[in-house]
Amino acid sequence: MTSIVLTTPEELRTIVSGAVTGLMSKNIVEKSPIDTITLMDALNLLEEHGYPTSRAKMYKLTSAGIIPCKTDGKKLVFSRKEVLTWAENQTKPKCDFSEVSLTLARSARRKKSFQ
């Protein structure tokens, strides 16, 4: 014989909601944020991070293959991570003054030995 269970509508909603949520959470795969950006987004990204670049310079760099990019039809598409990595690699570190002073000292010693 089948048993009949009596429940209130709120309890039934809670039971069904819990079951559906449990099933849905197993099937949902978290997607990473979109990494691809357009040319204008790349220009804005570089400017936000302190690397102002003109549109013409970006076209020159992409045509020369210097900056990493892909094409989607006729549009240029960039990877946010690759653009920032490329920009970081283009900057030169500040001059180390200890190295400069050491070079000047060597130069002065050489000049004294010739006199």
C-alpha positions in Angstrom: 0.0 0.0 0.0 1.2 3.5 -0.8 1.5 6.0 2.0 0.2 9.5 1.5 2.2 12.4 3.0 0.4 15.6 3.9 2.4 18.8 3.6 1.8 22.6 3.4 2.5 24.5 0.1 5.5 26.3 1.8 7.1 23.0 2.8 6.5 21.6 -0.7 8.1 24.6 -2.3 11.1 24.3 0.1 11.5 20.6 -0.8 11.2 21.1 -4.5 13.5 24.2 -4.5 16.2 22.3 -2.5 16.0 19.4 -5.0 16.2 21.6 -8.1 19.0 23.7 -6.6 21.0 20.6 -5.8 20.6 19.3 -9.4 21.3 22.7 -11.0 24.5 23.3 -9.0 26.0 20.1 -10.3 25.4 21.0 -13.9 26.6 24.6 -13.8 30.2 25.0 -14.7 31.7 28.4 -13.7 33.0 30.3 -16.6 36.0 32.5 -16.3 35.5 36.2 -17.2 35.9 36.9 -20.9 39.6 37.7 -21.7 39.2 39.0 -25.2 38.9 42.7 -25.9 38.6 44.9 -29.0 41.1 47.5 -30.2 39.4 50.3 -28.4 39.2 48.3 -25.2 42.9 47.5 -25.5 43.7 51.2 -25.9 41.6 52.1 -22.9 43.1 49.2 -20.9 46.7 50.4 -21.7 45.8 54.0 -20.8 44.2 52.9 -17.5 47.5 51.1 -16.6 49.7 54.0 -17.5 50.7 53.1 -21.1 48.9 55.6 -23.3 49.1 54.5 -26.9 47.5 55.9 -30.1 45.3 53.9 -32.4 47.8 54.3 -35.3 50.7 53.0 -33.1 48.5 49.9 -32.2 47.9 49.2 -35.9 51.6 49.5 -36.6 52.5 47.2 -33.7 49.9 44.6 -34.7 50.9 44.7 -38.4 54.5 44.2 -37.5 53.6 41.3 -35.2 55.1 43.0 -32.1 51.9 43.1 -30.0 50.0 39.8 -29.6 46.6 39.8 -31.3 44.2 37.7 -33.3 41.7 38.6 -36.0 38.0 37.9 -36.1 37.1 38.6 -39.7 38.5 42.1 -40.2 38.5 43.0 -36.5 41.5 42.8 -34.2 40.9 40.9 -31.0 43.4 41.1 -28.1 43.8 39.0 -24.9 43.7 41.3 -21.8 46.4 39.3 -20.1 48.7 39.2 -23.1 48.3 43.0 -23.7 49.2 43.8 -20.1 52.1 41.4 -20.1 53.4 42.9 -23.4 53.1 46.4 -21.9 55.0 45.4 -18.8 57.8 43.9 -20.9 58.1 47.1 -22.9 59.0 49.3 -20.0 62.5 49.7 -18.9 63.4 49.6 -15.2 64.6 52.8 -13.6 68.3 53.3 -13.7 70.3 51.9 -10.8 72.4 54.8 -9.5 74.9 52.5 -7.8 75.7 51.0 -11.3 76.1 54.5 -12.7 78.4 55.7 -9.9 80.5 52.5 -10.2 80.9 53.2 -13.9 81.9 56.8 -13.3 84.5 55.7 -10.6 86.1 53.2 -13.1 86.2 55.9 -15.7 87.9 58.4 -13.3 90.4 55.7 -12.3 91.3 55.1 -15.9 91.8 58.8 -16.6 94.1 59.1 -13.5 96.3 56.3 -14.7 96.9 57.9 -18.1 98.1 61.2 -16.6 
